[in-house]
């Protein structure tokens, strides 16, 4: 019986983790660049940073995912430690809000979410609609998994050992806190850990005297997860999770001391034990935001000072990725082509790194950051030259027709990526420098148009790199369809911009040339990456020879 309960509980927890990941994946694929841009703008202020972190955490259903995004911006120099800590405090509150929402009785929504979500995902090709379907399916699976957790924990209430375990945890708060931290760390999800503790309180008779320290431990463990996941990143990235962990562990022990002296009036909030657990979790994270947000500056300086002092000598220099071009296999076409593909993928990822902060640079770019990003174009040009020479050496050997065609496709795509890097570096970033130098900005409507196009380009860059590796026909078709969509977005932006000029909108008048240049550059970058799909579809006979209507 005990083994069956354990299997049921394990299956329910794994389904919950899978469902939460499914929702997060849907939001990242549908609106990933927009979410990153929200985090990137968090440097504007502490309150706005916390609000940004909370909003993105609610959408992604994960404070850890927000921590990884913020760590990436900190690593790139776009986010200070203080601003990043504000984001992470807000993200933890947003994660608590997700738990509060999921704790409501929403079983009646499951059939509707599954029906609508599956129809959108399976029947509609538009990327955002398809990913919205994925999100709805994921939410339905979350609700199903919560019901399964409740059913699997119910028999524990009658088990002879449960009162002993509950009593031990209730009598030793520090042990309970450590158990809760270990649970959250193993699950890599505070949402799953808190919902499990709530289920135990509801169905297995876990007293609040044990549930509260378990809950505080889960908050500490969730902070440790981000430290673990960023352990391989540079010093700037690691500062954020360490600072947030300091807040969480200090807050947990402070809360533990308070509840040991003053009994919590949780029964006034709800008579439901699960709702009491969730309410305390929300209040704890809200309290952390209110108490810690005013002191993120001093804490950030302390973290910077301590971690800089402990920096290893070899950590000052950033590790440069090694070339994937292996001269030892240049006489083995199959391996050499795979080697060139890997290097081409690295080249594309560098251009993606350059292109990701383009909108931030256009809006409020720092010349030093723009210059640092422009320097990446030198590495792109270097890789481009090395790939051409490598493929030329490869072609001196004996290649069959398929291998020769593949080698030419790789060189052609390398040329495209190099051109895309030039467009980012010499067109978009130069425009950003001009805008900052002259102190002018795009209109609000123009900014939204450019942001939508930029989001589309970034998503298509990732799709193109996936197509490069996989050669998947359906993904190639989606990439060409997105090229048509980008053409329509360019025309729409052009027409709307002319309308704004007719109405003498001041910002549009000042930035007219810059706006049109950015639109053209984004469209061309998208076309250069989308070209990777052409040979795949041509091989499958899924491309027309011409777009011209036959002459009469």
Beta strands, then each sheet from edge to edge (+ up, - down):
end
